[in-house]
Amino acid sequence: SFVYFGQMFMSLTPPHWCKPPETVRGYNLSDEEIKMLTIPQNNETGSFSKCTRYDVDYTQVVWNLQLKMPKGAPRAVSMEGGGWRSDISIFNPRRNCDLHWVCDDDWKPTFCQSLFFFGSLVGSPLFGWLADAVGRLPIIITTNVLAGVAGVASSFANDLTTFGALRFMVGMTFDSQLVIVYIMSMEYVSAEYRTIMANVPLMVFMCASMCALPWIALAISNWSTFAIAIHTPQLFFILLFWVIPESARWLISKGRVDDAVTIVRQAGKANQRELSETVISEFRNYCERMKEEKLPETTILDLFKTPVLRRRFILLCIMWMVIVIAYDGHMRNTEHLGDNVFITFTLAGLVEAPADFLLILLVEWLGRRHSTVLTLIGSGIISFIISILDTDNFTVVLAVAMVGRFLITMSLNVGQQYTVEVLPTVARAQGNGAIHTLGFLAIAASPSIVYLSKYALWFPYIIMGVASVAGGLLSIFLPETVNEKLPDSLEDGETFWQDQGLCYDPCHKTYIGRGRLRIRSHQEETHV
């Protein structure tokens, strides 16, 4: 979360105005008096211009000011030629003002953030394929260390080309840092614990880090030092080689029986569960059978060879693209909700914990599919409501925006779990890499969508609302995976859950599917 959200504070543009000339700075005037003297002011709002200053003979102006009108006189000074833009001077410096990325160059921060996501377009499929080929753990460590090196190096970049290239490199690794860890965690737990494993870490650690991040940025108050602070910890991830075990499910799929048995023994010891030799022998026999039936090497193209798996994969891609563009848009737009981005971002971070907690309950009560549909459509409706609110009523707009953020957070977390559960083991990392690649293709447009709020605050919310509602409606056609075994082979991915109808309700045991009523229990299934 530091890597993803930290860039928003690195590119934050604080209040700024044109630096006064040397002739004015030589007089004994306060900062406010200098602004009144040199910067044009909006007659309706009283705000100062960010990009222009008066083009006059300031020596003569100050002389008249001192003799006749000690205060308020700058209002009588006329502008000539629209002023000029250079030598930007600000308080609490950030990168945009240090590098003069404001006014006519205010597109550069948005461009660099888009480069971050274009980097993910390259890195996600590459590292997803490598995670299936060489293992989960090596890719987790490699991507974090590479991001740490590129992130620290970006703190010394002083031009657009260098900074953009380094942010592209960080973006290449970002998605795999999260997704491969997520996949490996899910591969280690049985069906009844998957929701807990998928959401509790986010509920605790992501919420805490999001709430802390803005105040870390404010305390450091220097974009270069801030970049070093958030990326340096990644360099220590190389120590995970001696701490985190490889995915046993992946080891079994590769026929590495002895390694899988060793990890199972370590798990029993760590959890103080004594594993008898009979249990170990049964597990080894299972692994040997899987080895004999060794699944062929698969690629992402194999997901398109059969109709059911192809349809599910395409729906997952669309669902994820909609979720991430709405989630990122809600987060970025906090900068435009109120005068203090640090407070609004903290409030948005606090939403993470209750959203994750409620989701844990919701997905077990409604299932994955209906939870996705309801939260996406609900988020879209909230976006439409924000677009018609009076923007001057800050409290109401912020409260409604937090509701939208709450719902889209739930969508993001259930969507992330959904993609892992639907895709088979042999193509899980590759498939998720491709899904997240398309997500980053969509999310690359997010900074530009939020940039439209410069012209109208409601504009981004209309776009996010339409996308969310459409994505929610399409998600109805995905299968339900709650309490179901994860598919391992491509055949499993094609045949699992085929008998489900749109009204399938595994949580309440009774459902209608393809022309027959089923009454389910944990022990048996009766067809009526």
N, C-alpha and C positions, 0 to 999 in steps of 0.2 A: 504493500500500500504506500510506503514511502517513495518507491520508484515511480509509481503511477501518479499519485496525487502531488508528490513533491514538485513536479515540473510546473504545476499550476501556480505555485508560489514563486518558483524561479522566474516565471514570466509575468508575474503580477505587475501591473502598471499603477503605481501610487499617484496621488495628486501631483501635478507638475505645472510649471509655467516657465516662460522664457527668462533666461538669466539676464539681469540688468547690466547695462554697460558700466565700464570702469568709472566713468564720471559720476554716476549716481552712487555707486558703492563707496565713493570717497567721502560722501556726506554722512553726517550723524543721523541716519534715519532708521527706524525700525523696519523689520521685514514686512509688516503690514502696510506701512507708509510707502515702502518701495513698490509693493504690488499695486497700491492705489495710484501711484504715480506713473507706472510703466505699462500696466496690463489693462486692456479693455475689459469692461464689465458688462454683463447682460443686464439690461434695464429692468427686466421682468423678474428674473430669479436672483439677481445679485451675484451670480457666480462669475469667476474670472476666466478669461480665455486661457486655454491650455497651450495654444500653439502660436499665438501672435503677441506682439507688443507694439506700442506706439513708436513710430519712426519720426522723431523730432529732435531738436537741439535741446538736450536735457540740461545743459549748463544754464541756458536762458530760462528754462522752465523752473528749475530749482531756485534761481535767483528771484524770479517773480513770486514763487511760492513762499520764500522766506520773508519778502518784503510786505506782501499783501494778504495772502491767504495761506496760513500755516497748515490747515487741514482741509481736505475736500477739493482742493484746487485741481488735481489731476483730471477730474471729470470734465474740465473745460478744455483739455488738450485734444486736438483732433488727430485722427489716424490718417497716415499718408501711405498709399500703396499696400494696405493690408498688413503691415508689419513684416517681421521676418522670423525664421525658425532656425535656431542654432543655439549651441551652448546651453542645453537644457539643464536646469538646476532644480533639484528636488530634495525633500527630506526623506529619511529612511530609505537610502538608495537600494534599488533593485536593478537587475540586469538591463531591462528595457531602457531605463534612463541612463545607466552607465554607458551603454552602447548607442544611445540616441535612437532606440527603436520605438519612437513615439511619433504622433502627428502623421506626416506623410509616409513614415516607415512603420506604422503600427501594425502592418500586415506581417511583419517578420516573426514575431512571437507565435502567431497562429500558424505560419508556415512551418516553423520548427517543430511545433507539436504535431502537425500533420506528418512530418517526416518520421517522428517517433512511431506512429501507427503504420506508416508504409514500411518501416523496418520490420514490424511484426508480420506484415504480409509475406516477407521473405523468410523470417526466422521460424514462424510457427509451423509451416509444413516441413521445413528442414529438420528442426529439432524433434518434431513429432515422429518423423520417420526414424530418426536416430534412436529415439526412446524405445521404439518397438524393435529396433535392430540390435542395439548394444546394451540396452537396459535403462531403467528409470533413473537410478542413482547417479551414474556418470553425467547424464544430461542436466539433472538438477544442479549439480556442483559446477559444471562447466558454464552454464548460462549465468549463474550468479556471479562467478568470478569475472567473466567477460564484461558483464554489466558494471561491476564494481570498478574495473580498470577504465572503461569508457566514460563512466559517470564522473569519476574523479578527474580524468583528463579534461572533461568538458568545462570544469570550473576554471581552467586556465585559457579557454578559448575567448578570443576577442574579436572575432569576425563571424559573419553569417555562415560562410562555407564550412569552417572548422567546427563551429558549434553544431550546425545542422548535421554534419557527417557523424559526429560523436553521438548525438541524440538518436540518429538512425541506428547506430550500433546497439545502443541501450534498448531501443525498441525491438530489435531483432531477438533479444533474449528474454524480454519481459514476460511474454505470455507463457513461455515454457517454465519459468520460475514458479508460476502459480499452478498451471494445469497439470504438469507432470507430478508435482507433489500431491495434488488433489486426486489424481488417478491412482497413484500408489497407495494412498490412504484408503481409498474406496475398495481397492483390491484386497485389502487385508481384513475386511470386516464382513460379517454375514448380513443378510437382508434386513434383519430387525434393528441393526445398529447403523445402517448406512446414513439415515437422516441425521442422527446425532453426530456422526463423524463429519458429515458434509457441512454442518451449520454451526456447531459449537465453537470450533476454532475461529470462524469468521465473527461470530457473535462477541467473543471475548477480545481477541487480538486485533482484528481489523477495526473494531469500534474504538479500542483504546488508542491505537496508532493514529487513526483519523482525528480523534479529539486532541491528541498531543501535537500533531504535525504543525498546525498553524501557529501555535505558541512557540514551538522550536524555531520556526522561520522568523517570527517576530523578535525573539530573543537574540538570534544571531544577526538579523538585520543586514545581511550581506549575502547576495546570491551565490557568490563563489564559495564562501565558507560553508554555506548551507548545502551546496551540492556535494562537497567533500564529506560533510557530516552524515548525509543520508545514504551515500554509496560505499563508504569505507567498510561498514560492517559486512558487506557482501564478500569482501576479500577473504574473510575468515571462514566462509562456507566450505572451503577445502577440507576443514576438519571433520566434516560430516562423513567422509569415507570411513572413519573409525567409530561412528556413532549410529548412523541410520542403516538398517538392513535393506538389501535389494528386495523388490517385490517377489514373493514366493510364487505367486500366480504366473508372473512373467517367466521365472526360472523354470517352472513346470512346462510352460508352453515351448520353451527352448530345449527341453530334454535334460536339463541340468539337475538331475535327481538328488545327488549328494548335497549340493548347495542348498536345495529347498529343504531337505531333511535337517540339515544343520541349523537353518533359520527357525524351523519349527521347534527344535530342541531349545534354542535360545529364547524363543517366545514363551515356552513353558516355564523355563527357569525364571525369566523376568517377571512373570505373572504368578510365580509361586504355585504353579500347577504341575504336579508330577505326571509325566507321560509314561505309561507302561510301554514295555517293548512290543506288546501286542498292537498298541495304537500306532507306534512308529512303524512297525512292520506293515500294517494295513495302509498307512499313508505312503510308504515306499512302494508297495505293490500298485497302488493307484497311480503314482507318478510313473512307474515303469509301463503301465498300460497306456498312459497318455503319451509316453515316449514312443511306444510301438505304433501308436496311431498318430504319430507326429503330424501336426497340421502343416500344410504347405505354406511357403512364404506368401504373404499377401501384400498388396499395394492399395492405395486409395481408390484405384480404378475398379477393384473388385466389389466395392460397395455399390457400383452402378450396374452390375451384371444381372442382378435379379430384381424383379419388380417391387416387391414389398420393401426390401432393404433400401432400394434406390429411393422410393417415395419417402420413407422415414428419414433418410439422410438429408434429402432436399428440404423437408419440413423443418428438421432440426437447424439447418443452416439459416433458413428464413427467420425462424423463431429467435435464434441467437443474435442475428444482425439487428433485429428490431429492439431486442432487450438492451444490447450494449449501447446503441446510439441514443436511446432514451435515457439510460442510466448516466452515461457520460454527459449528456446534455443537461440533465437535472443538476449534476455536480458542478459543472462549469458555470452554470447560470447563477449559482449562489453569489458570484462576484457582483452581479447586478441587482441583488436583492438587499437593499439597505446600504448604509454608508460604511459598515465595518465587515469586511469579508472574513476576518478572523472569527468573529462571533457567529456569523451565518454558517460558515463551514463547520465550526464545532457543533452547532445544532444539527447540521446534516449528518455529522459523524455519530452523534448520540442516537440518531434514529436507527442506526445499524443494529444495536443490541435488541431492542424490542421487536424489530422486524424479523430478525433471525429467530428469536424465541417463539414468536407467533407462528412463523413458518414451520418450525419443528412440529407444532401441534396440528397445523393446517394440513400438511402433506400426508400425515397419518390418518386424518379424518376425511379429507376430500380426495387424497391421492395426488400424484404429480401433475396429471393432465389438467384436472379441474382447477388446481391451485394456480397453474400457469395461466390458464385462460382468464380466470377472475382477476388476478392481480394485474395482468397486462391491460385488460379492458378498463379496469378501475383506474389505473395510472393514466390511460389515455383520456378518460372523462375528466379527471382532475386537471390535466393539461389544458383542455378546452375551457374549463372554468377559470383557470388563471388568466387565460388570454382575454377574457371579457371583464376582469376585475379592474377597478380604478387603481392605477399604479401609485397614486399618491397615498393610498391607504396601506402603508408599509406593513403594519401588523397583520392585517388580513391576508395580504399577498404572501407574506412569509409563512403564515400558518398553513395555508392551503398548499403552498409549495412543499412544505415538509411532509404533508400527507402524500403528495405525489412521489416524493423521494422515498417514503416509507414503502409504498406499494411497488415501486420499480426495484427497490432493494430485494424485496421478497421474490419478484420475478427473476432477478439475476441469480439468486442463490438456488432456487428450484430449477432454473434452466441449466445451470452449470452441473447440477446433480443429474438432471435428465439425460444430457448428452452422454455422460459416462455410462449410465445404466442401459441405454438403448443399444449402443454400438458393441459389437463382439470384441472379445479380448484380443484376437489376432490383428485387429485394425483399430483398436480403441484409441491409442495415442495418435496414430496417423489421422484417423477420422476427426478426433477432437482438434488436432492441429489445423486441419482443413476448415473445420467449422469456425474456429477462432480466427483463422486467416481472413475468411469472408467477413467475420465480425469486425476485424480491424480495417478492412476495406470500407465498411460502412462507417465505422467510428472515425475514420480519417476526415470525414465530412463534418464531424461534430463541432470542432473549433470554428469552422466557417458558419455553421448553423447558429451557434451561440453569438458569433460576431454580428449576426443580423439584428441582435437586440440593440445595437448601436443606433439603429433606425427606428425600431419599435420593439418594446419588451415582449409583446404578445406573439411576435413572428415565430421565434423558436418553439414556443409551446404549441402552436398550431401544427407545426411539422411533427413534433414528438407525439402529439395526440393522435394524428392520423395513422402514424406508423404503429403505435402501441395497440390501437383498436384492431387494425388489420392483422397484426401478428397474433393477437389473442384469438381471433376468430379462426385463423389457420391452425392454431395449436390444438383445436378440438379433434383433429384427425390423427394425432399422435397416439401411440399405445400407452396404456397404464402399466407402470413397472413396480408399484408399491408391493413389498413383500414377495417379489418374484426373484428367481435365480437369474444371475447375470449370464447373458449368452457368451459362449467362448468361441465357437466357430462361425464361419459365414453362414452355414446351414442353420445354426441356432438363431442367428440374426434375422434370417428369412422366415423361419417357422414359428418362433416364439410369439405369443400374444395374438395370433391370427384370428382367433375366434372372438375377440372382443368387439362389442358394438359401441356406439357413441354414448350409450347410457350405462356402460360398464361401471359398476360401483363395488370394488373389492373391499373397501373399508367397512361397508355395511352388509356385506355378505350376500345381498340379493341384488341381482342385476338382470338386464335384458340384453341378450347378445345374439344376433343373426337368427332371429325367428324362434328362439326357445328361452324359456325362463330357467334360470339356474339359481339354486339355493346352495351356497357354499358354506363349508365349515373347514377347519384346519385338517380334519381327518378324511373327509369324503366330499364328493360333489354329486348331487342328485339332479338328474335331468327330468323335467316335467313336460 
